[in-house]
């Protein structure tokens, strides 16, 4: 029976909270350790003195460092990320627009990769040593060695320029609209069915670019673990009871082999976030990755550090959820810290 101690769960929540505080501190220090002040990018010599002082006052640059740090920590914990000088709007409004788009694309890629990858790895581990195992395993290694952005360019060349089947830029057809998320359709043209089809049509190529590489990591881990568990005593016992091969493979072997895959999923999240920058730039996809690059290039450091913080929090939350998932994958694991 799965055991989740509320006391230990509270302990993990506290630890996760302090990890987030560490991410906030790192974001604060990175901004201040850059050569010069980040406000220098917004201040030109031609500016009047009053304008320069107003910018320094807006970002509390005249206050002592410890006071800046306290204000920063309080503001970030209350969702006040400041003002974007290059976009002339609040940073949170930018994140509010970009984050759902990234979650749609890379959330779909993550879910697909960690459904297909473990399933393929399960069958390859069960069929170990066969021609089918060797051929699919070799093909997966070839795909895993290819950069995702190179695959993206190949897909654009083939399906967009040569065949003309899929669009390769933006998230939706660009109609004028004020909608903060979908934002391309006018009120007369917009409806959920048309919007969903348009999104699906346009994210197909970036989604394929990520999936073509992303599923292999989970497959490799699952295949290795299945090679180990198929010779376990409990697998032989299940076979001796007369259970079907499918039942033994899924309920007895695969369930125990999934535990390291859950750990590898955290690495997969970091991999997807890391690849977000390049993939979104290649496809002109208006998500968090493209926002990071444009913020760094434009020296919009308040936006860059806010995006860094939000993505860091996502990884911390995923790590906590993975710890909880362990207890459901293996009843021998207790979410109490001592077992």
BELCOR-V986016 format. One line per field, one symbol per residue. phi: phi as a letter, one per 40 degrees, with the letter a starting at -180 (. if undefined). A space follows every 50 residues. Layout:
phi=???
This chain:
phi=.cbbcccccccccccccccccccccccccdccccdgccccccbbccccdc ccccccccbfcccccccccccccccccbgccgbccccfacccccccccdd ccccccccccccccbcdccccccccccdgccccccccccccccccccccc cccccccccbcccgcbcbagbaccbcabccbcfcbcccccaccccccccc cccdcccccccdbcccdcccccccccccccbccccccccccgcccccccc cbccccccdcccccccccccccccccdccccdcfccbcccccccccccfc cdcccccdccccccccccccccdccdcccacccbcbgcc
